[in-house]
């Protein structure tokens, strides 16, 4: 089972992370005006500079309950 921790918990933005080889996998829910953007991304930490990330999967869902369900699937 993956070790997952909460990194942000605001009404408009929630983010969880789990360690992977060479970085972290992120699960993000962001409240948009008409929907919820749900993103699974790979955070890439290199030796120099700011971390980058690569989006692995992205969905626009109609409600927060559906967004949380999608994050649960990924976890």
N, CA, C and O atoms as a Maestro MAE file, in Angstrom:
{
 s_m_m2io_version
 :::
 2.0.0
}

f_m_ct {
 s_m_title
 :::
 protein
 m_atom[300] {
  # First column is atom index #
  i_m_mmod_type
  r_m_x_coord
  r_m_y_coord
  r_m_z_coord
  i_m_residue_number
  s_m_chain_name
  s_m_pdb_residue_name
  s_m_pdb_atom_name
  i_m_atomic_number
  :::
  1 25 0.837 -1.180 0.000 1 A "UNK " " N  " 7
  2 3 0.000 0.000 0.000 1 A "UNK " " CA " 6
  3 2 0.886 1.249 0.000 1 A "UNK " " C  " 6
  4 15 1.895 1.299 0.704 1 A "UNK " " O  " 8
  5 25 0.507 2.250 -0.787 2 A "UNK " " N  " 7
  6 3 1.274 3.480 -0.891 2 A "UNK " " CA " 6
  7 2 1.153 4.314 0.383 2 A "UNK " " C  " 6
  8 15 0.088 4.376 0.998 2 A "UNK " " O  " 8
  9 25 2.250 4.950 0.767 3 A "UNK " " N  " 7
  10 3 2.220 5.902 1.872 3 A "UNK " " CA " 6
  11 2 1.862 7.264 1.281 3 A "UNK " " C  " 6
  12 15 2.630 7.827 0.501 3 A "UNK " " O  " 8
  13 25 0.701 7.788 1.652 4 A "UNK " " N  " 7
  14 3 0.196 9.038 1.082 4 A "UNK " " CA " 6
  15 2 0.044 10.063 2.196 4 A "UNK " " C  " 6
  16 15 -0.412 9.744 3.294 4 A "UNK " " O  " 8
  17 25 0.435 11.307 1.897 5 A "UNK " " N  " 7
  18 3 0.250 12.361 2.887 5 A "UNK " " CA " 6
  19 2 -0.386 13.590 2.242 5 A "UNK " " C  " 6
  20 15 -0.191 13.860 1.057 5 A "UNK " " O  " 8
  21 25 -1.147 14.323 3.044 6 A "UNK " " N  " 7
  22 3 -1.841 15.534 2.609 6 A "UNK " " CA " 6
  23 2 -0.852 16.689 2.615 6 A "UNK " " C  " 6
  24 15 -0.171 16.917 3.615 6 A "UNK " " O  " 8
  25 25 -0.767 17.427 1.499 7 A "UNK " " N  " 7
  26 3 0.155 18.560 1.426 7 A "UNK " " CA " 6
  27 2 -0.573 19.902 1.440 7 A "UNK " " C  " 6
  28 15 -0.031 20.887 1.940 7 A "UNK " " O  " 8
  29 25 -1.794 19.958 0.896 8 A "UNK " " N  " 7
  30 3 -2.633 21.166 0.909 8 A "UNK " " CA " 6
  31 2 -4.062 20.743 1.182 8 A "UNK " " C  " 6
  32 15 -4.520 19.714 0.685 8 A "UNK " " O  " 8
  33 25 -4.776 21.551 1.985 9 A "UNK " " N  " 7
  34 3 -6.182 21.257 2.263 9 A "UNK " " CA " 6
  35 2 -6.947 22.566 2.419 9 A "UNK " " C  " 6
  36 15 -7.232 23.000 3.535 9 A "UNK " " O  " 8
  37 25 -7.275 23.188 1.293 10 A "UNK " " N  " 7
  38 3 -8.062 24.416 1.255 10 A "UNK " " CA " 6
  39 2 -9.384 24.113 0.559 10 A "UNK " " C  " 6
  40 15 -9.466 23.137 -0.187 10 A "UNK " " O  " 8
  41 25 -10.422 24.921 0.779 11 A "UNK " " N  " 7
  42 3 -11.703 24.648 0.101 11 A "UNK " " CA " 6
  43 2 -11.576 24.595 -1.429 11 A "UNK " " C  " 6
  44 15 -12.272 23.815 -2.080 11 A "UNK " " O  " 8
  45 25 -10.692 25.419 -2.001 12 A "UNK " " N  " 7
  46 3 -10.564 25.478 -3.459 12 A "UNK " " CA " 6
  47 2 -9.413 24.631 -4.010 12 A "UNK " " C  " 6
  48 15 -9.266 24.517 -5.226 12 A "UNK " " O  " 8
  49 25 -8.596 24.034 -3.136 13 A "UNK " " N  " 7
  50 3 -7.431 23.274 -3.612 13 A "UNK " " CA " 6
  51 2 -7.036 22.222 -2.580 13 A "UNK " " C  " 6
  52 15 -6.800 22.540 -1.414 13 A "UNK " " O  " 8
  53 25 -6.968 20.976 -3.018 14 A "UNK " " N  " 7
  54 3 -6.524 19.883 -2.150 14 A "UNK " " CA " 6
  55 2 -5.437 19.112 -2.895 14 A "UNK " " C  " 6
  56 15 -5.519 18.923 -4.108 14 A "UNK " " O  " 8
  57 25 -4.420 18.668 -2.157 15 A "UNK " " N  " 7
  58 3 -3.318 17.953 -2.801 15 A "UNK " " CA " 6
  59 2 -2.765 16.890 -1.856 15 A "UNK " " C  " 6
  60 15 -2.567 17.136 -0.666 15 A "UNK " " O  " 8
  61 25 -2.523 15.710 -2.409 16 A "UNK " " N  " 7
  62 3 -1.897 14.601 -1.691 16 A "UNK " " CA " 6
  63 2 -0.645 14.202 -2.455 16 A "UNK " " C  " 6
  64 15 -0.543 14.454 -3.656 16 A "UNK " " O  " 8
  65 25 0.308 13.582 -1.771 17 A "UNK " " N  " 7
  66 3 1.548 13.139 -2.422 17 A "UNK " " CA " 6
  67 2 1.969 11.787 -1.872 17 A "UNK " " C  " 6
  68 15 1.677 11.441 -0.728 17 A "UNK " " O  " 8
  69 25 2.665 11.028 -2.718 18 A "UNK " " N  " 7
  70 3 3.262 9.762 -2.301 18 A "UNK " " CA " 6
  71 2 4.648 9.658 -2.939 18 A "UNK " " C  " 6
  72 15 4.805 9.977 -4.118 18 A "UNK " " O  " 8
  73 25 5.655 9.216 -2.180 19 A "UNK " " N  " 7
  74 3 7.007 9.104 -2.733 19 A "UNK " " CA " 6
  75 2 7.080 8.048 -3.843 19 A "UNK " " C  " 6
  76 15 6.440 6.999 -3.760 19 A "UNK " " O  " 8
  77 25 7.870 8.344 -4.878 20 A "UNK " " N  " 7
  78 3 8.157 7.395 -5.956 20 A "UNK " " CA " 6
  79 2 9.651 7.484 -6.257 20 A "UNK " " C  " 6
  80 15 10.354 8.313 -5.678 20 A "UNK " " O  " 8
  81 25 10.126 6.648 -7.144 21 A "UNK " " N  " 7
  82 3 11.532 6.727 -7.545 21 A "UNK " " CA " 6
  83 2 11.785 8.062 -8.237 21 A "UNK " " C  " 6
  84 15 11.160 8.357 -9.256 21 A "UNK " " O  " 8
  85 25 12.673 8.852 -7.708 22 A "UNK " " N  " 7
  86 3 13.054 10.107 -8.337 22 A "UNK " " CA " 6
  87 2 12.097 11.257 -8.115 22 A "UNK " " C  " 6
  88 15 12.225 12.280 -8.789 22 A "UNK " " O  " 8
  89 25 11.150 11.144 -7.208 23 A "UNK " " N  " 7
  90 3 10.230 12.253 -6.971 23 A "UNK " " CA " 6
  91 2 8.999 11.831 -6.201 23 A "UNK " " C  " 6
  92 15 9.059 10.970 -5.323 23 A "UNK " " O  " 8
  93 25 7.882 12.450 -6.544 24 A "UNK " " N  " 7
  94 3 6.608 12.166 -5.885 24 A "UNK " " CA " 6
  95 2 5.501 12.093 -6.925 24 A "UNK " " C  " 6
  96 15 5.586 12.721 -7.980 24 A "UNK " " O  " 8
  97 25 4.464 11.325 -6.621 25 A "UNK " " N  " 7
  98 3 3.243 11.326 -7.419 25 A "UNK " " CA " 6
  99 2 2.252 12.207 -6.670 25 A "UNK " " C  " 6
  100 15 2.064 12.043 -5.464 25 A "UNK " " O  " 8
  101 25 1.616 13.144 -7.375 26 A "UNK " " N  " 7
  102 3 0.675 14.084 -6.774 26 A "UNK " " CA " 6
  103 2 -0.738 13.792 -7.238 26 A "UNK " " C  " 6
  104 15 -0.960 13.379 -8.376 26 A "UNK " " O  " 8
  105 25 -1.693 14.010 -6.343 27 A "UNK " " N  " 7
  106 3 -3.119 13.912 -6.658 27 A "UNK " " CA " 6
  107 2 -3.720 15.252 -6.256 27 A "UNK " " C  " 6
  108 15 -3.668 15.631 -5.086 27 A "UNK " " O  " 8
  109 25 -4.288 15.967 -7.214 28 A "UNK " " N  " 7
  110 3 -4.725 17.345 -6.991 28 A "UNK " " CA " 6
  111 2 -6.196 17.501 -7.368 28 A "UNK " " C  " 6
  112 15 -6.643 16.988 -8.393 28 A "UNK " " O  " 8
  113 25 -6.939 18.217 -6.525 29 A "UNK " " N  " 7
  114 3 -8.309 18.630 -6.846 29 A "UNK " " CA " 6
  115 2 -8.337 20.147 -6.749 29 A "UNK " " C  " 6
  116 15 -8.008 20.715 -5.707 29 A "UNK " " O  " 8
  117 25 -8.730 20.804 -7.837 30 A "UNK " " N  " 7
  118 3 -8.827 22.264 -7.840 30 A "UNK " " CA " 6
  119 2 -10.230 22.676 -8.249 30 A "UNK " " C  " 6
  120 15 -10.736 22.234 -9.280 30 A "UNK " " O  " 8
  121 25 -10.858 23.524 -7.444 31 A "UNK " " N  " 7
  122 3 -12.204 24.024 -7.737 31 A "UNK " " CA " 6
  123 2 -12.107 25.060 -8.836 31 A "UNK " " C  " 6
  124 15 -11.399 26.058 -8.701 31 A "UNK " " O  " 8
  125 25 -12.822 24.821 -9.930 32 A "UNK " " N  " 7
  126 3 -12.922 25.751 -11.045 32 A "UNK " " CA " 6
  127 2 -14.298 26.417 -10.972 32 A "UNK " " C  " 6
  128 15 -15.135 25.977 -10.184 32 A "UNK " " O  " 8
  129 25 -14.562 27.457 -11.762 33 A "UNK " " N  " 7
  130 3 -15.879 28.106 -11.694 33 A "UNK " " CA " 6
  131 2 -17.058 27.154 -11.938 33 A "UNK " " C  " 6
  132 15 -18.088 27.271 -11.274 33 A "UNK " " O  " 8
  133 25 -16.919 26.213 -12.883 34 A "UNK " " N  " 7
  134 3 -18.048 25.343 -13.240 34 A "UNK " " CA " 6
  135 2 -17.835 23.865 -12.940 34 A "UNK " " C  " 6
  136 15 -18.749 23.064 -13.132 34 A "UNK " " O  " 8
  137 25 -16.652 23.490 -12.475 35 A "UNK " " N  " 7
  138 3 -16.376 22.069 -12.238 35 A "UNK " " CA " 6
  139 2 -15.177 21.905 -11.306 35 A "UNK " " C  " 6
  140 15 -14.695 22.869 -10.710 35 A "UNK " " O  " 8
  141 25 -14.713 20.674 -11.196 36 A "UNK " " N  " 7
  142 3 -13.533 20.357 -10.393 36 A "UNK " " CA " 6
  143 2 -12.497 19.715 -11.303 36 A "UNK " " C  " 6
  144 15 -12.781 18.718 -11.967 36 A "UNK " " O  " 8
  145 25 -11.306 20.281 -11.335 37 A "UNK " " N  " 7
  146 3 -10.193 19.730 -12.104 37 A "UNK " " CA " 6
  147 2 -9.459 18.742 -11.200 37 A "UNK " " C  " 6
  148 15 -9.044 19.092 -10.095 37 A "UNK " " O  " 8
  149 25 -9.303 17.508 -11.677 38 A "UNK " " N  " 7
  150 3 -8.619 16.462 -10.918 38 A "UNK " " CA " 6
  151 2 -7.401 16.028 -11.730 38 A "UNK " " C  " 6
  152 15 -7.521 15.654 -12.896 38 A "UNK " " O  " 8
  153 25 -6.235 16.080 -11.103 39 A "UNK " " N  " 7
  154 3 -4.985 15.807 -11.815 39 A "UNK " " CA " 6
  155 2 -4.139 14.801 -11.040 39 A "UNK " " C  " 6
  156 15 -3.990 14.888 -9.821 39 A "UNK " " O  " 8
  157 25 -3.597 13.853 -11.782 40 A "UNK " " N  " 7
  158 3 -2.568 12.947 -11.263 40 A "UNK " " CA " 6
  159 2 -1.286 13.355 -11.982 40 A "UNK " " C  " 6
  160 15 -1.246 13.376 -13.213 40 A "UNK " " O  " 8
  161 25 -0.235 13.679 -11.224 41 A "UNK " " N  " 7
  162 3 0.997 14.180 -11.831 41 A "UNK " " CA " 6
  163 2 2.217 13.585 -11.143 41 A "UNK " " C  " 6
  164 15 2.147 13.134 -10.000 41 A "UNK " " O  " 8
  165 25 3.323 13.592 -11.851 42 A "UNK " " N  " 7
  166 3 4.612 13.138 -11.311 42 A "UNK " " CA " 6
  167 2 5.449 14.380 -11.046 42 A "UNK " " C  " 6
  168 15 5.758 15.134 -11.968 42 A "UNK " " O  " 8
  169 25 5.815 14.591 -9.788 43 A "UNK " " N  " 7
  170 3 6.697 15.686 -9.407 43 A "UNK " " CA " 6
  171 2 8.127 15.205 -9.600 43 A "UNK " " C  " 6
  172 15 8.516 14.160 -9.078 43 A "UNK " " O  " 8
  173 25 8.898 15.967 -10.345 44 A "UNK " " N  " 7
  174 3 10.263 15.575 -10.668 44 A "UNK " " CA " 6
  175 2 11.226 16.523 -9.960 44 A "UNK " " C  " 6
  176 15 11.260 17.721 -10.240 44 A "UNK " " O  " 8
  177 25 12.002 15.967 -9.043 45 A "UNK " " N  " 7
  178 3 12.964 16.763 -8.286 45 A "UNK " " CA " 6
  179 2 14.348 16.470 -8.843 45 A "UNK " " C  " 6
  180 15 14.827 15.337 -8.794 45 A "UNK " " O  " 8
  181 25 14.979 17.504 -9.372 46 A "UNK " " N  " 7
  182 3 16.313 17.346 -9.943 46 A "UNK " " CA " 6
  183 2 17.343 17.968 -9.008 46 A "UNK " " C  " 6
  184 15 16.990 18.570 -7.994 46 A "UNK " " O  " 8
  185 25 18.594 17.821 -9.350 47 A "UNK " " N  " 7
  186 3 19.679 18.313 -8.499 47 A "UNK " " CA " 6
  187 2 19.678 19.842 -8.383 47 A "UNK " " C  " 6
  188 15 20.068 20.383 -7.349 47 A "UNK " " O  " 8
  189 25 19.242 20.536 -9.436 48 A "UNK " " N  " 7
  190 3 19.290 21.999 -9.431 48 A "UNK " " CA " 6
  191 2 17.952 22.571 -9.872 48 A "UNK " " C  " 6
  192 15 17.219 21.961 -10.650 48 A "UNK " " O  " 8
  193 25 17.654 23.750 -9.359 49 A "UNK " " N  " 7
  194 3 16.470 24.478 -9.795 49 A "UNK " " CA " 6
  195 2 15.182 24.010 -9.140 49 A "UNK " " C  " 6
  196 15 15.184 23.158 -8.252 49 A "UNK " " O  " 8
  197 25 14.094 24.585 -9.598 50 A "UNK " " N  " 7
  198 3 12.775 24.255 -9.070 50 A "UNK " " CA " 6
  199 2 12.299 22.912 -9.600 50 A "UNK " " C  " 6
  200 15 12.675 22.513 -10.703 50 A "UNK " " O  " 8
  201 25 11.476 22.211 -8.830 51 A "UNK " " N  " 7
  202 3 10.935 20.939 -9.322 51 A "UNK " " CA " 6
  203 2 9.996 21.167 -10.506 51 A "UNK " " C  " 6
  204 15 9.360 22.215 -10.615 51 A "UNK " " O  " 8
  205 25 9.920 20.192 -11.371 52 A "UNK " " N  " 7
  206 3 8.980 20.214 -12.478 52 A "UNK " " CA " 6
  207 2 7.959 19.120 -12.268 52 A "UNK " " C  " 6
  208 15 8.066 18.337 -11.325 52 A "UNK " " O  " 8
  209 25 6.966 19.060 -13.145 53 A "UNK " " N  " 7
  210 3 6.020 17.957 -13.044 53 A "UNK " " CA " 6
  211 2 5.492 17.581 -14.416 53 A "UNK " " C  " 6
  212 15 5.502 18.377 -15.355 53 A "UNK " " O  " 8
  213 25 5.033 16.345 -14.501 54 A "UNK " " N  " 7
  214 3 4.457 15.817 -15.731 54 A "UNK " " CA " 6
  215 2 3.050 15.330 -15.398 54 A "UNK " " C  " 6
  216 15 2.870 14.518 -14.490 54 A "UNK " " O  " 8
  217 25 2.054 15.826 -16.132 55 A "UNK " " N  " 7
  218 3 0.671 15.396 -15.914 55 A "UNK " " CA " 6
  219 2 0.509 13.993 -16.482 55 A "UNK " " C  " 6
  220 15 0.793 13.752 -17.655 55 A "UNK " " O  " 8
  221 25 0.046 13.065 -15.637 56 A "UNK " " N  " 7
  222 3 -0.168 11.683 -16.052 56 A "UNK " " CA " 6
  223 2 -1.616 11.439 -16.462 56 A "UNK " " C  " 6
  224 15 -1.893 10.646 -17.362 56 A "UNK " " O  " 8
  225 25 -2.536 12.132 -15.789 57 A "UNK " " N  " 7
  226 3 -3.966 11.973 -16.071 57 A "UNK " " CA " 6
  227 2 -4.688 13.220 -15.573 57 A "UNK " " C  " 6
  228 15 -4.304 13.806 -14.561 57 A "UNK " " O  " 8
  229 25 -5.747 13.624 -16.297 58 A "UNK " " N  " 7
  230 3 -6.487 14.839 -15.946 58 A "UNK " " CA " 6
  231 2 -7.959 14.642 -16.281 58 A "UNK " " C  " 6
  232 15 -8.298 14.092 -17.329 58 A "UNK " " O  " 8
  233 25 -8.837 15.099 -15.374 59 A "UNK " " N  " 7
  234 3 -10.284 14.986 -15.585 59 A "UNK " " CA " 6
  235 2 -10.978 16.246 -15.097 59 A "UNK " " C  " 6
  236 15 -10.535 16.863 -14.129 59 A "UNK " " O  " 8
  237 25 -12.065 16.634 -15.761 60 A "UNK " " N  " 7
  238 3 -12.951 17.691 -15.294 60 A "UNK " " CA " 6
  239 2 -14.237 17.018 -14.854 60 A "UNK " " C  " 6
  240 15 -14.932 16.405 -15.664 60 A "UNK " " O  " 8
  241 25 -14.556 17.132 -13.567 61 A "UNK " " N  " 7
  242 3 -15.725 16.459 -13.010 61 A "UNK " " CA " 6
  243 2 -16.696 17.484 -12.441 61 A "UNK " " C  " 6
  244 15 -16.302 18.592 -12.076 61 A "UNK " " O  " 8
  245 25 -17.961 17.105 -12.371 62 A "UNK " " N  " 7
  246 3 -19.016 18.058 -12.031 62 A "UNK " " CA " 6
  247 2 -19.127 18.401 -10.551 62 A "UNK " " C  " 6
  248 15 -19.629 19.471 -10.206 62 A "UNK " " O  " 8
  249 25 -18.666 17.510 -9.665 63 A "UNK " " N  " 7
  250 3 -18.820 17.790 -8.232 63 A "UNK " " CA " 6
  251 2 -17.630 17.257 -7.437 63 A "UNK " " C  " 6
  252 15 -16.853 16.434 -7.919 63 A "UNK " " O  " 8
  253 25 -17.512 17.748 -6.214 64 A "UNK " " N  " 7
  254 3 -16.368 17.384 -5.375 64 A "UNK " " CA " 6
  255 2 -16.381 15.909 -4.989 64 A "UNK " " C  " 6
  256 15 -15.327 15.286 -4.860 64 A "UNK " " O  " 8
  257 25 -17.568 15.358 -4.806 65 A "UNK " " N  " 7
  258 3 -17.677 13.944 -4.444 65 A "UNK " " CA " 6
  259 2 -17.074 13.054 -5.539 65 A "UNK " " C  " 6
  260 15 -16.346 12.107 -5.239 65 A "UNK " " O  " 8
  261 25 -17.374 13.357 -6.796 66 A "UNK " " N  " 7
  262 3 -16.805 12.612 -7.927 66 A "UNK " " CA " 6
  263 2 -15.290 12.798 -7.993 66 A "UNK " " C  " 6
  264 15 -14.556 11.859 -8.299 66 A "UNK " " O  " 8
  265 25 -14.829 14.012 -7.706 67 A "UNK " " N  " 7
  266 3 -13.393 14.298 -7.726 67 A "UNK " " CA " 6
  267 2 -12.666 13.488 -6.650 67 A "UNK " " C  " 6
  268 15 -11.606 12.919 -6.910 67 A "UNK " " O  " 8
  269 25 -13.233 13.436 -5.452 68 A "UNK " " N  " 7
  270 3 -12.627 12.652 -4.371 68 A "UNK " " CA " 6
  271 2 -12.623 11.162 -4.697 68 A "UNK " " C  " 6
  272 15 -11.681 10.448 -4.355 68 A "UNK " " O  " 8
  273 25 -13.680 10.699 -5.358 69 A "UNK " " N  " 7
  274 3 -13.756 9.290 -5.766 69 A "UNK " " CA " 6
  275 2 -12.635 8.957 -6.759 69 A "UNK " " C  " 6
  276 15 -12.015 7.897 -6.671 69 A "UNK " " O  " 8
  277 25 -12.382 9.867 -7.700 70 A "UNK " " N  " 7
  278 3 -11.317 9.659 -8.694 70 A "UNK " " CA " 6
  279 2 -9.952 9.570 -8.000 70 A "UNK " " C  " 6
  280 15 -9.140 8.710 -8.341 70 A "UNK " " O  " 8
  281 25 -9.697 10.447 -7.034 71 A "UNK " " N  " 7
  282 3 -8.434 10.399 -6.292 71 A "UNK " " CA " 6
  283 2 -8.322 9.072 -5.548 71 A "UNK " " C  " 6
  284 15 -7.243 8.481 -5.507 71 A "UNK " " O  " 8
  285 25 -9.406 8.600 -4.965 72 A "UNK " " N  " 7
  286 3 -9.397 7.305 -4.270 72 A "UNK " " CA " 6
  287 2 -9.022 6.169 -5.223 72 A "UNK " " C  " 6
  288 15 -8.293 5.257 -4.836 72 A "UNK " " O  " 8
  289 25 -9.512 6.215 -6.463 73 A "UNK " " N  " 7
  290 3 -9.160 5.196 -7.470 73 A "UNK " " CA " 6
  291 2 -7.647 5.180 -7.709 73 A "UNK " " C  " 6
  292 15 -7.041 4.112 -7.799 73 A "UNK " " O  " 8
  293 25 -7.048 6.355 -7.810 74 A "UNK " " N  " 7
  294 3 -5.615 6.457 -8.083 74 A "UNK " " CA " 6
  295 2 -4.772 5.988 -6.911 74 A "UNK " " C  " 6
  296 15 -3.686 5.442 -7.101 74 A "UNK " " O  " 8
  297 25 -5.268 6.199 -5.708 75 A "UNK " " N  " 7
  298 3 -4.497 5.858 -4.508 75 A "UNK " " CA " 6
  299 2 -4.419 4.368 -4.377 75 A "UNK " " C  " 6
  300 15 -3.813 3.862 -3.432 75 A "UNK " " O  " 8
  :::
 }
 m_bond[299] {
  # First column is bond index #
  i_m_from
  i_m_to
  i_m_order
  :::
  1 1 2 1
  2 2 3 1
  3 3 4 2
  4 3 5 1
  5 5 6 1
  6 6 7 1
  7 7 8 2
  8 7 9 1
  9 9 10 1
  10 10 11 1
  11 11 12 2
  12 11 13 1
  13 13 14 1
  14 14 15 1
  15 15 16 2
  16 15 17 1
  17 17 18 1
  18 18 19 1
  19 19 20 2
  20 19 21 1
  21 21 22 1
  22 22 23 1
  23 23 24 2
  24 23 25 1
  25 25 26 1
  26 26 27 1
  27 27 28 2
  28 27 29 1
  29 29 30 1
  30 30 31 1
  31 31 32 2
  32 31 33 1
  33 33 34 1
  34 34 35 1
  35 35 36 2
  36 35 37 1
  37 37 38 1
  38 38 39 1
  39 39 40 2
  40 39 41 1
  41 41 42 1
  42 42 43 1
  43 43 44 2
  44 43 45 1
  45 45 46 1
  46 46 47 1
  47 47 48 2
  48 47 49 1
  49 49 50 1
  50 50 51 1
  51 51 52 2
  52 51 53 1
  53 53 54 1
  54 54 55 1
  55 55 56 2
  56 55 57 1
  57 57 58 1
  58 58 59 1
  59 59 60 2
  60 59 61 1
  61 61 62 1
  62 62 63 1
  63 63 64 2
  64 63 65 1
  65 65 66 1
  66 66 67 1
  67 67 68 2
  68 67 69 1
  69 69 70 1
  70 70 71 1
  71 71 72 2
  72 71 73 1
  73 73 74 1
  74 74 75 1
  75 75 76 2
  76 75 77 1
  77 77 78 1
  78 78 79 1
  79 79 80 2
  80 79 81 1
  81 81 82 1
  82 82 83 1
  83 83 84 2
  84 83 85 1
  85 85 86 1
  86 86 87 1
  87 87 88 2
  88 87 89 1
  89 89 90 1
  90 90 91 1
  91 91 92 2
  92 91 93 1
  93 93 94 1
  94 94 95 1
  95 95 96 2
  96 95 97 1
  97 97 98 1
  98 98 99 1
  99 99 100 2
  100 99 101 1
  101 101 102 1
  102 102 103 1
  103 103 104 2
  104 103 105 1
  105 105 106 1
  106 106 107 1
  107 107 108 2
  108 107 109 1
  109 109 110 1
  110 110 111 1
  111 111 112 2
  112 111 113 1
  113 113 114 1
  114 114 115 1
  115 115 116 2
  116 115 117 1
  117 117 118 1
  118 118 119 1
  119 119 120 2
  120 119 121 1
  121 121 122 1
  122 122 123 1
  123 123 124 2
  124 123 125 1
  125 125 126 1
  126 126 127 1
  127 127 128 2
  128 127 129 1
  129 129 130 1
  130 130 131 1
  131 131 132 2
  132 131 133 1
  133 133 134 1
  134 134 135 1
  135 135 136 2
  136 135 137 1
  137 137 138 1
  138 138 139 1
  139 139 140 2
  140 139 141 1
  141 141 142 1
  142 142 143 1
  143 143 144 2
  144 143 145 1
  145 145 146 1
  146 146 147 1
  147 147 148 2
  148 147 149 1
  149 149 150 1
  150 150 151 1
  151 151 152 2
  152 151 153 1
  153 153 154 1
  154 154 155 1
  155 155 156 2
  156 155 157 1
  157 157 158 1
  158 158 159 1
  159 159 160 2
  160 159 161 1
  161 161 162 1
  162 162 163 1
  163 163 164 2
  164 163 165 1
  165 165 166 1
  166 166 167 1
  167 167 168 2
  168 167 169 1
  169 169 170 1
  170 170 171 1
  171 171 172 2
  172 171 173 1
  173 173 174 1
  174 174 175 1
  175 175 176 2
  176 175 177 1
  177 177 178 1
  178 178 179 1
  179 179 180 2
  180 179 181 1
  181 181 182 1
  182 182 183 1
  183 183 184 2
  184 183 185 1
  185 185 186 1
  186 186 187 1
  187 187 188 2
  188 187 189 1
  189 189 190 1
  190 190 191 1
  191 191 192 2
  192 191 193 1
  193 193 194 1
  194 194 195 1
  195 195 196 2
  196 195 197 1
  197 197 198 1
  198 198 199 1
  199 199 200 2
  200 199 201 1
  201 201 202 1
  202 202 203 1
  203 203 204 2
  204 203 205 1
  205 205 206 1
  206 206 207 1
  207 207 208 2
  208 207 209 1
  209 209 210 1
  210 210 211 1
  211 211 212 2
  212 211 213 1
  213 213 214 1
  214 214 215 1
  215 215 216 2
  216 215 217 1
  217 217 218 1
  218 218 219 1
  219 219 220 2
  220 219 221 1
  221 221 222 1
  222 222 223 1
  223 223 224 2
  224 223 225 1
  225 225 226 1
  226 226 227 1
  227 227 228 2
  228 227 229 1
  229 229 230 1
  230 230 231 1
  231 231 232 2
  232 231 233 1
  233 233 234 1
  234 234 235 1
  235 235 236 2
  236 235 237 1
  237 237 238 1
  238 238 239 1
  239 239 240 2
  240 239 241 1
  241 241 242 1
  242 242 243 1
  243 243 244 2
  244 243 245 1
  245 245 246 1
  246 246 247 1
  247 247 248 2
  248 247 249 1
  249 249 250 1
  250 250 251 1
  251 251 252 2
  252 251 253 1
  253 253 254 1
  254 254 255 1
  255 255 256 2
  256 255 257 1
  257 257 258 1
  258 258 259 1
  259 259 260 2
  260 259 261 1
  261 261 262 1
  262 262 263 1
  263 263 264 2
  264 263 265 1
  265 265 266 1
  266 266 267 1
  267 267 268 2
  268 267 269 1
  269 269 270 1
  270 270 271 1
  271 271 272 2
  272 271 273 1
  273 273 274 1
  274 274 275 1
  275 275 276 2
  276 275 277 1
  277 277 278 1
  278 278 279 1
  279 279 280 2
  280 279 281 1
  281 281 282 1
  282 282 283 1
  283 283 284 2
  284 283 285 1
  285 285 286 1
  286 286 287 1
  287 287 288 2
  288 287 289 1
  289 289 290 1
  290 290 291 1
  291 291 292 2
  292 291 293 1
  293 293 294 1
  294 294 295 1
  295 295 296 2
  296 295 297 1
  297 297 298 1
  298 298 299 1
  299 299 300 2
  :::
 }
}
